């Protein structure tokens, strides 16, 4: 007999979220079904009972998956089933992982798997904002040790008001959107983008999000209590030797502190010096105990090294490389570094270096997005690569990892809102990290800006980025915010807070917290300090390249755009694409057309102006409407007894009657001298309003011979019409028209006039 337990959460706008456990996936350690409107998510969590041998970290894996059936769609591809995770699913899983991971006990090392699956959606509510809540609720109703609960919400500013978990429609109107993850007491994770907002606006958004998260955390605690899941499992994943721990601290701390205080900028010297202290201690152990105690010594020494580095900053204000807390490492940068790409730049900050390139392409280069809910095309792309040699590692490159997708996404969000509107090109930035000791994603933002300017992209404003760190001591209440953190300061510190923006405001941010508390005072200090660093880097970027290149480089394809009436799109494409393919073959240009609300949007791209001009003239000839009295240059398509058909505009043929070729009377078409394929100049003398057929003339363009007399004919609309009874209106005194044909039999059909063919 099922006995499911439910808990309902109400959002500020009245929408409701329902959490239910005890109904689905009951063999998992924890399972929760989340519903919000027509959105349904199932989150499950399973953790091994024992840790793997020699594992001294938290082996957590979070997966987020969207079923195509959830939106009534078939997967693409030959197999018609869900495949590898999309970038969107990977980014959503990372958002959940980054909040959960710091909240497991330090000594818990069992393999733990969190799976969040979207089973239903209506395309209105955005499901990724609910994944963190579902995952945390599944952990809360399990017996897995977890210092939660947490929740995640998206906060967007729409028309000046903060909206929690906005719909897709609301998000399109937002000038600011953040995903925020937090416990009841502390913010743990932030990621988002915005239109150059102030630091005060960002803090206000974080506060609004945290208030909503507190309600969701409280609901999870009540759900866990109702499910009887307040008691967590016992475990023992570490065997410690407190005497050894104290001995390592006593004999190694002062030496580690001296290395930290030395303030050497060479990370390899620091690493070797710290390692030498640990090795010296291991060598001092009795040989028979050495193998057994080495793993413990290394773990305890890591804690000693961390403590020494942190105390050196708090006590002396000295960082590992000797800088002050607000000081930024030396920067050098150079644009137009390599000739092949359409734009390139090198940005080096300390021991972190990005080589970025820009490629400009046509509409045919757009990225097609075909996720479960998100479908469309992207014209601005950024790809981030982190090869092993950038950190001196000897291992092969095995494709793009989740970290690279996440870092590239942050840099993409930082730059895309400063990308020019109505830019005709598709743009791809590639950032290759050649050295890394510090934030390579922020180096990517700076190098990407330089490469865009070098390519001639008229950015709204240049963007720079900086990574901020934090060293804090909860016992003494001391803390220090660090600008432009090193890799070791990220690893051994309490915060990794990346902020990107222009001189006018913030464009993107990402923050991960590793400590138990982060006050708004610290956040405000970090944001203001980040602004100073950002402006310092922007000043160097402006000195390197003060403005975008005036014109694109010679090998950049040129693009011209035009708008045509919607009803003429088919004429430009032609049956089976025949016309547009012919334009491309004849002109050498690349032509793409897209139907938009106002008509047909055409892009013509080529390496030279001649090809573009030829393609444009061919397109204009198609979309141009024929005008009576206008002269055209056409090609004879066929010869008949009574005249010729001439293509005077693309896909438009008109009749050139034998009588309209010359002022002289021609006995037959052979006397005209015309042949198929001849180019002739003709005048459009009539467009039949009923049939839409065209009458052409060559003789109308020739001088009329002297003495030439042409029988006048009344216009068609004024010619006499038959009366009832078979009479004409103007027969005069010739008597009534005969009503029968006598002995001549039935009337034979008349041969059609040549111009009526």
Secondary structure, DSSP 4 states (H G I P E B T S, - for coil): ----EEEEEE-TTS-EEEEEESSS-TTSSEEEEEEETTEEEEEEEEE-SSPPTT--S--EEEEEEE-GGGGT----SSS-S--SPPHHHHHHHHHHHHHHGGGS-TT----EEEEEEEEE--SSB-THHHHHHHHHHHHHTSSS--S---EEEEEEEETTEEEES-BHHHHHT-SEEEEEEE-SS-EEEEEEEEEEE-HHHHHHHHHHHHHHHHHHHHHHHHHHHHTT--SPPP-------HHHHHHHHHHHHHHHHHHHHH--S-HHHHHHHHHHHHHHHHHHS-HHHHHHHHHHHHHHHHHHHHHHHHHHHHHH---TTS--TT----EEEEES-SSSSSEEEEEEETTEEEEEEEEEE-GGGPEEEE-SS-EEEESEEEEEE--GGGGT------S--HHHHHHHHHHHHHHHTTSPTT-SSEEEEEEEEEE-SS-HHHHHHHHHHHHHHHTT---SS--EEEEEEEEEETTTTEEEEEES--HHHHHHSSEEEEEEE-SS-EEEEEEEE-SS---HHHHHHHHHHHHHHHHHHHHHHHHH-SS--SS--TTSPEEEEEEE-GGGHHHHH-GGGHHHHHHHHHH--EEEEEEETTEEEEEEEESSHHHHHHHHHHHHHHHSPP-TT-EEEEEEEEEETTEEEEEEETTEEEEEEGGGT-SSPPSSGGGGT--TT-EEEEEEEEE-TTT--EEEESGGGSPPPTT--------GGGS--BPTTS-BTT-TTS-PPPSS-GGG-SPPPPPPPGGG-
